[in-house]
């Protein structure tokens, strides 16, 4: 049986760690924060942290972590579920219908672009399974969730392959493996990954990610 998008998501704590690691690697390989594919804000709001995936081509996903649980809100600009594809420019039926109020409210900040959405996935802290809005999708069409969740790279090899295509950098796999395994990032590791980056600047930025948390 083909894996569903919900099968691609690990436990929330593991997901959070993965997103922090990928944000850290983006910080190292890309100096301009607005060009980074993965980013992470540890203190987005009180007791809330936020990860963002943005491919620079109009597709993006926000992942919010709170004591109540985790919610993913994604937008694929080519999806038939896009509000821009609707005559009334509205959220497609079913995307948010079953989302618990305490998690849905995390999207109320204007920066979350709540109405610019093609899928929503969530998991309450008291639950053991991820859930997704019940949406009628035409056969052959997609809400973009498989694509965007697939941009959370589960392995160092996947991230190295991504970086080669997106940033046009050949990263040393052994260093990326160490970072995925939770090793503290050193100046030598930064230089090995990107000789052009200022080590002190990177280390200062990485402090805000609180990678040890």
Secondary structure, 3 states (H helix, E strand, C coil): CCCCHHHHCCCHHHHHHHHHHHHHHHHHHCCCHHHCCEEEEEEEECCEEEEEEECCCCCEEEEEEECCEEEEEEECCCCCCCHHHCCCCCCCCCCCCCCCHHHHHHHCCHHHCCCCCCEEEEEECCCCCCEECCCCCCCCCCCCHHHHHCCCCCCHHHHHHHHHHHCCCCCCHHHHHHHHCCCCCCHHHHHHHCCCCCHHHHHHHHHCCCCCC
